[in-house]
């Protein structure tokens, strides 16, 4: 079982949303965001959460769950 669950991650990401439309509507969005962050960590970015000898995907999930990284909607990227 994955901890935190997808629903917990979706609540964490959408908790700080502005407006009526949630930023994340599907598990696919969560997977894309965590995979992108894991690739950044592999490329040499510094982790934003504590912990040693952890896999990049686990670090990315923890960062997303703790609110250290944000998923931006396509509309806000266009602005």
C-alpha positions in Angstrom: 0.0 0.0 0.0 1.2 3.4 -0.9 1.5 5.9 2.0 0.2 8.5 1.7 -2.6 7.4 -0.6 -3.6 9.2 -3.8 -6.6 10.7 -2.2 -4.5 12.1 0.6 -2.1 13.6 -1.9 -4.9 15.1 -3.9 -6.3 16.7 -0.7 -2.9 18.1 0.2 -2.4 19.6 -3.3 -5.9 21.0 -3.6 -6.0 22.3 0.0 -4.2 25.5 -0.9 -6.1 26.1 -4.1 -7.4 29.5 -5.2 -10.7 29.5 -6.9 -13.4 26.9 -7.4 -11.6 24.5 -9.7 -9.2 22.0 -8.1 -5.7 21.9 -9.5 -5.5 18.1 -9.5 -8.5 16.1 -10.7 -6.9 12.7 -11.2 -4.3 10.3 -10.1 -2.5 10.8 -13.4 -1.7 14.4 -12.4 -0.2 13.3 -9.1 1.9 10.7 -10.9 3.2 13.2 -13.5 4.1 15.7 -10.8 5.9 13.3 -8.6 7.8 11.7 -11.6 8.9 15.2 -12.7 10.1 16.1 -9.3 11.9 12.7 -8.9 13.7 13.4 -12.2 14.8 16.8 -10.9 16.2 15.1 -7.8 18.1 12.6 -9.9 19.5 15.5 -11.9 21.0 17.0 -8.7 18.3 19.2 -7.2 18.4 19.4 -3.4 15.6 17.6 -1.5 13.2 19.9 0.4 12.5 17.3 3.1 14.8 15.6 5.6 15.9 12.0 5.2 18.9 10.1 4.0 19.3 7.1 1.6 15.8 7.5 0.2 14.7 6.9 -3.3 13.9 10.1 -5.4 10.3 9.1 -5.9 9.7 8.7 -2.1 11.3 12.1 -1.5 9.1 13.6 -4.2 5.9 12.1 -2.7 6.9 13.4 0.8 7.6 16.9 -0.6 4.2 17.0 -2.3 2.4 15.7 0.7 4.1 18.2 3.0 3.3 21.1 0.7 7.0 21.9 -0.1 6.2 21.7 -3.8 3.1 22.9 -5.6 1.4 21.8 -8.8 0.4 24.7 -11.0 -2.5 24.6 -13.3 -2.0 25.1 -17.0 -3.9 28.4 -16.8 -1.5 29.9 -14.3 1.5 28.8 -16.4 0.1 30.7 -19.4 -0.1 33.9 -17.4 
